[in-house]
């Protein structure tokens, strides 16, 4: 329930209740004015850089494109099983590699487990650097360095996963209950023993859930890495688009959609089992 203020500019007999003071009302109106002005400015910039002739023709072009995608070329499916399997491997091995690298980074980044503030800053820098670059950009860089193939895709997924897993895991570590840590420390246990018997048991359920969730995300991201040469079903998707084989494109879309549904079901079951 909002706090009501008494307007002191009137007499007590004629006082009117208001949800905001006069200053707060002026600030609210100013904020609305700035927001609307910013929206108008952004809309003008977008409008000036948009070819509205193409926008007006978009429904017709979209309908024409969909008509070319129907029906899908079902006999193209056998050629997609191996690329689809490669995509799943990219996501799986990339996730595993990312988890291996993110696990120590998370403990070094958490305030209650890091050995030194400078080490924590370095670990946070790694996590932020990983999160700030999309997996597709990682793939473009790695394809340039390593050449096209599955290795570039796996490393791209791994480097992207470090930031996601590391951030969520170090936040979970910082939120652990301090009582078990204090109890085991009081017995004279070493730092590693405290980590093994007080910290890890509290964060392992969260760690399992985070890892499965990241694998589920990586299934989606790995389907497009082939567009830049990093392997997987994206290679076939790029080739089909370049040759305007829209019936093949629709078949690839159907397989990707089915794969994502299956990965979502698996991740939900695994998370339920752990949590």
Order of alpha helices (4+ residues) and beta strands (2+ residues): beta-beta-alpha-alpha-alpha-alpha-alpha-alpha-alpha-alpha-alpha-alpha-alpha
